[in-house]
């Protein structure tokens, strides 16, 4: 799977606003560290549907994995880094 080039913080915020409600929910559950099966149980979605939402969220965020998204969010909250800056660090 290929991901789009990492976005600026402004572009990321703009894209995040365009996420569906379910995608925003899945994003928050990713950031809480839940597994796909836990997300499915919590949201009432199938694991396949959760996987689809995860893929879209990762594409929007420019992250290659849930762990990368989590790590980037921690760094972003600490110092407002972009994914490009985080990967270079």
VMD Tcl script that draws the C-alpha trace (Angstrom):
set ca {
  {0.00 0.00 0.00}
  {1.36 3.41 -0.87}
  {0.64 6.50 1.15}
  {0.42 10.07 -0.03}
  {3.28 12.41 0.73}
  {3.13 13.77 4.28}
  {1.01 16.88 4.64}
  {1.63 20.13 6.44}
  {-0.17 20.68 9.74}
  {-2.65 22.97 7.95}
  {-3.35 20.42 5.21}
  {-3.68 17.66 7.80}
  {-6.20 19.70 9.81}
  {-8.17 20.43 6.67}
  {-8.21 16.76 5.66}
  {-9.12 15.67 9.20}
  {-12.18 17.90 9.03}
  {-13.18 16.02 5.88}
  {-12.97 12.64 7.63}
  {-16.27 10.93 8.23}
  {-17.50 10.67 11.80}
  {-16.54 6.98 11.86}
  {-13.05 7.77 10.57}
  {-12.59 10.41 13.28}
  {-13.79 7.89 15.87}
  {-11.38 5.23 14.58}
  {-8.55 7.80 14.59}
  {-9.22 8.56 18.25}
  {-9.33 4.84 19.07}
  {-6.00 4.35 17.27}
  {-4.54 7.14 19.41}
  {-5.88 5.40 22.52}
  {-3.95 2.27 21.51}
  {-6.88 -0.04 20.84}
  {-6.49 -3.05 18.56}
  {-8.64 -3.56 15.46}
  {-10.74 -6.17 17.23}
  {-11.25 -3.89 20.25}
  {-12.29 -1.05 17.91}
  {-14.77 -3.36 16.17}
  {-16.34 -4.43 19.46}
  {-16.52 -0.86 20.75}
  {-17.99 0.65 17.57}
  {-20.17 -2.25 16.46}
  {-18.38 -2.30 13.09}
  {-16.92 -5.42 11.49}
  {-13.16 -5.83 11.72}
  {-13.03 -5.41 7.93}
  {-14.87 -2.08 8.16}
  {-12.50 -0.95 10.92}
  {-9.51 -1.96 8.75}
  {-10.92 0.12 5.88}
  {-11.36 3.16 8.14}
  {-7.83 2.68 9.51}
  {-6.40 2.63 5.99}
  {-8.20 5.88 5.11}
  {-7.10 7.58 8.33}
  {-3.48 6.56 7.76}
  {-3.65 7.84 4.18}
  {-5.10 11.17 5.30}
  {-2.52 11.53 8.06}
  {0.39 10.41 5.87}
  {1.35 7.70 8.37}
  {2.46 4.19 7.43}
  {1.14 2.45 10.55}
  {-1.01 2.94 13.61}
  {2.15 3.09 15.75}
  {3.59 5.83 13.56}
  {0.35 7.81 13.88}
  {0.43 7.38 17.67}
  {4.08 8.41 17.90}
  {3.54 11.38 15.63}
  {0.56 12.54 17.67}
  {2.63 12.43 20.86}
  {5.40 14.44 19.22}
  {2.87 16.83 17.67}
  {1.31 17.48 21.04}
  {4.74 18.03 22.56}
  {6.11 20.33 19.92}
  {3.73 20.64 16.98}
  {6.04 18.64 14.65}
  {4.96 17.57 11.19}
  {5.35 13.93 10.12}
  {8.20 15.01 7.82}
  {10.04 16.57 10.77}
  {9.28 13.52 12.95}
  {10.63 11.10 10.34}
  {13.79 13.20 9.96}
  {14.40 13.32 13.73}
}
mol new
graphics top color blue
foreach p $ca { graphics top sphere $p radius 0.5 }
foreach p [lrange $ca 0 end-1] q [lrange $ca 1 end] { graphics top cylinder $p $q radius 0.2 }
display resetview
